[in-house]
């Protein structure tokens, strides 16, 4: 009998060990729940540094629209980035400047006005200009080999200028303004049109090279999401006895994503033909806000197990939502400001950095509810009598944690790296990768939590 009791104790130890092995059978990122918070902060710091590095390595972002109306007021910066654009060999640039003025000093002469003007800078010349500025701070780009468009000594009597220029070559260029007179403040109003001539009839295409494929790309994914939303509705109706509130929100997210892609496709299509979005940018920003808020809210709610594991949210989970949703609103405000102004605005890079910071905070915040659910399920697997069922849920949440982390890294780092490293002609490939990754994430989430 004593040997029998010893055998039973040994069997119980083996079963406990087996449960611990199953509970820890995934990669260290997902299994070490004690280190999960630390990993989240490590991910935040590495994500921030990686994106900052790529942004520093990137050139100037391609313009959103082909026709721009800009107002520069009392600006004394030596270099102002106006806009970037990818030209073909038949690229054209139209410039109209009026209300041009500068602060009057005794130094300004007809000859010195040639130190104020616009020039085009190719992608390879960007590094050359930066190194020259570091070596020779007083050197004027207008007096070098860069493609000068016009200088202020070419203004007419009304201090206006109108001109059309051909692209020097097929390349990605940035239009810049140089003020080589440090004591001068400049004000002006500009209308700039950048486009490429396509076909035998010379039809204007106001989208930069590398972006002309975007209307078709977004339209195709819009149809895919409509099909996906239809399949989701069919599945919910067919299995309505097991449908939870989170499933309804997931369906709403699919429709918002589809409407976002539709407005983006129309926005790009109108810009391609006319140079302006004709109001579709308003719909784009509205659906971008709704889609962003709903996406992060759904990820947080799934991570907490709301409605399918428990019918309520804990206080700490409510706090995560209260942090993420206002930050998403702030992020979309920053997106509107960045999209509607441009790099010529003094605070443009500041808002770009704010957008990056808010996005990283949101990405890290949505991981905490998943970590809490993993920790809760691990403890429940050893305390109650439903160990096998809790282990299945535990494995599901670990998979979801890994997929969310992968999705964040891929869409925030890999996609940006593709856009930065690849030729400007293949800028659309980065958008394709982003949409494929997002679609895969949606399909995985819907399938696992159906």
Secondary structure in CASP SS format (residue, H / E / C, confidence):
PFRMAT SS
TARGET T0000
AUTHOR 0000-0000-0000
METHOD secondary structure of the structure
MODEL  1
X C 1.00
X H 1.00
X H 1.00
X H 1.00
X H 1.00
X H 1.00
X H 1.00
X H 1.00
X H 1.00
X H 1.00
X H 1.00
X H 1.00
X H 1.00
X H 1.00
X H 1.00
X H 1.00
X H 1.00
X H 1.00
X H 1.00
X H 1.00
X H 1.00
X H 1.00
X H 1.00
X C 1.00
X C 1.00
X C 1.00
X C 1.00
X H 1.00
X H 1.00
X H 1.00
X H 1.00
X C 1.00
X H 1.00
X H 1.00
X H 1.00
X H 1.00
X H 1.00
X H 1.00
X H 1.00
X H 1.00
X H 1.00
X H 1.00
X H 1.00
X H 1.00
X H 1.00
X H 1.00
X H 1.00
X H 1.00
X H 1.00
X H 1.00
X H 1.00
X H 1.00
X H 1.00
X H 1.00
X H 1.00
X H 1.00
X H 1.00
X C 1.00
X C 1.00
X C 1.00
X C 1.00
X E 1.00
X C 1.00
X C 1.00
X C 1.00
X C 1.00
X E 1.00
X E 1.00
X E 1.00
X E 1.00
X E 1.00
X E 1.00
X E 1.00
X E 1.00
X E 1.00
X C 1.00
X C 1.00
X C 1.00
X E 1.00
X E 1.00
X E 1.00
X E 1.00
X E 1.00
X E 1.00
X E 1.00
X E 1.00
X C 1.00
X C 1.00
X C 1.00
X C 1.00
X E 1.00
X E 1.00
X E 1.00
X E 1.00
X E 1.00
X E 1.00
X E 1.00
X E 1.00
X E 1.00
X E 1.00
X E 1.00
X E 1.00
X C 1.00
X C 1.00
X C 1.00
X C 1.00
X C 1.00
X C 1.00
X C 1.00
X C 1.00
X C 1.00
X H 1.00
X H 1.00
X H 1.00
X H 1.00
X E 1.00
X E 1.00
X E 1.00
X E 1.00
X E 1.00
X E 1.00
X E 1.00
X H 1.00
X H 1.00
X H 1.00
X H 1.00
X H 1.00
X H 1.00
X H 1.00
X H 1.00
X H 1.00
X H 1.00
X H 1.00
X H 1.00
X H 1.00
X C 1.00
X C 1.00
X C 1.00
X C 1.00
X C 1.00
X H 1.00
X H 1.00
X H 1.00
X C 1.00
X C 1.00
X C 1.00
X E 1.00
X E 1.00
X E 1.00
X E 1.00
X E 1.00
X H 1.00
X H 1.00
X H 1.00
X C 1.00
X C 1.00
X C 1.00
X C 1.00
X C 1.00
X C 1.00
X E 1.00
X E 1.00
X E 1.00
X E 1.00
X E 1.00
X E 1.00
X C 1.00
X C 1.00
X C 1.00
X C 1.00
X C 1.00
X E 1.00
X E 1.00
X E 1.00
X E 1.00
X E 1.00
X E 1.00
X E 1.00
X E 1.00
X C 1.00
X C 1.00
X C 1.00
X C 1.00
X C 1.00
X C 1.00
X E 1.00
X E 1.00
X E 1.00
X E 1.00
X E 1.00
X E 1.00
X E 1.00
X E 1.00
X E 1.00
X E 1.00
X E 1.00
X E 1.00
X E 1.00
X C 1.00
X C 1.00
X C 1.00
X C 1.00
X E 1.00
X E 1.00
X E 1.00
X C 1.00
X C 1.00
X C 1.00
X C 1.00
X C 1.00
X C 1.00
X C 1.00
X C 1.00
X H 1.00
X H 1.00
X H 1.00
X H 1.00
X H 1.00
X H 1.00
X H 1.00
X H 1.00
X H 1.00
X H 1.00
X H 1.00
X H 1.00
X H 1.00
X H 1.00
X H 1.00
X H 1.00
X H 1.00
X H 1.00
X H 1.00
X H 1.00
X H 1.00
X H 1.00
X H 1.00
X H 1.00
X H 1.00
X C 1.00
X H 1.00
X H 1.00
X H 1.00
X C 1.00
X C 1.00
X H 1.00
X H 1.00
X H 1.00
X H 1.00
X H 1.00
X H 1.00
X H 1.00
X H 1.00
X H 1.00
X H 1.00
X H 1.00
X H 1.00
X H 1.00
X H 1.00
X H 1.00
X H 1.00
X H 1.00
X H 1.00
X H 1.00
X H 1.00
X H 1.00
X H 1.00
X H 1.00
X H 1.00
X H 1.00
X H 1.00
X H 1.00
X H 1.00
X H 1.00
X H 1.00
X C 1.00
X C 1.00
X C 1.00
X C 1.00
X C 1.00
X H 1.00
X H 1.00
X H 1.00
X H 1.00
X H 1.00
X H 1.00
X H 1.00
X H 1.00
X H 1.00
X H 1.00
X H 1.00
X H 1.00
X H 1.00
X H 1.00
X H 1.00
X H 1.00
X H 1.00
X H 1.00
X H 1.00
X H 1.00
X H 1.00
X H 1.00
X H 1.00
X H 1.00
X H 1.00
X C 1.00
X E 1.00
X C 1.00
X C 1.00
X C 1.00
X E 1.00
X C 1.00
X C 1.00
X C 1.00
X C 1.00
X H 1.00
X H 1.00
X H 1.00
X H 1.00
X H 1.00
X H 1.00
X H 1.00
X H 1.00
X H 1.00
X H 1.00
X H 1.00
X H 1.00
X H 1.00
X H 1.00
X H 1.00
X H 1.00
X H 1.00
X H 1.00
X H 1.00
X H 1.00
X H 1.00
X H 1.00
X H 1.00
X H 1.00
X H 1.00
X H 1.00
X C 1.00
X C 1.00
X C 1.00
X C 1.00
X C 1.00
X C 1.00
X C 1.00
X H 1.00
X H 1.00
X H 1.00
X H 1.00
X H 1.00
X H 1.00
X H 1.00
X H 1.00
X H 1.00
X H 1.00
X H 1.00
X H 1.00
X H 1.00
X H 1.00
X H 1.00
X H 1.00
X H 1.00
X H 1.00
X H 1.00
X H 1.00
X H 1.00
X H 1.00
X H 1.00
X H 1.00
X H 1.00
X H 1.00
X H 1.00
X H 1.00
X H 1.00
X H 1.00
X H 1.00
X H 1.00
X H 1.00
X H 1.00
X H 1.00
X H 1.00
X C 1.00
X C 1.00
X C 1.00
X H 1.00
X H 1.00
X H 1.00
X H 1.00
X H 1.00
X H 1.00
X H 1.00
X H 1.00
X H 1.00
X H 1.00
X H 1.00
X H 1.00
X H 1.00
X H 1.00
X H 1.00
X H 1.00
X H 1.00
X H 1.00
X H 1.00
X H 1.00
X H 1.00
X H 1.00
X H 1.00
X H 1.00
X H 1.00
X H 1.00
X H 1.00
X H 1.00
X H 1.00
X H 1.00
X H 1.00
X H 1.00
X H 1.00
X H 1.00
X H 1.00
X C 1.00
X C 1.00
X H 1.00
X H 1.00
X H 1.00
X H 1.00
X H 1.00
X H 1.00
X H 1.00
X H 1.00
X H 1.00
X H 1.00
X H 1.00
X H 1.00
X H 1.00
X H 1.00
X H 1.00
X H 1.00
X H 1.00
X H 1.00
X H 1.00
X H 1.00
X H 1.00
X H 1.00
X H 1.00
X H 1.00
X H 1.00
X C 1.00
X C 1.00
END
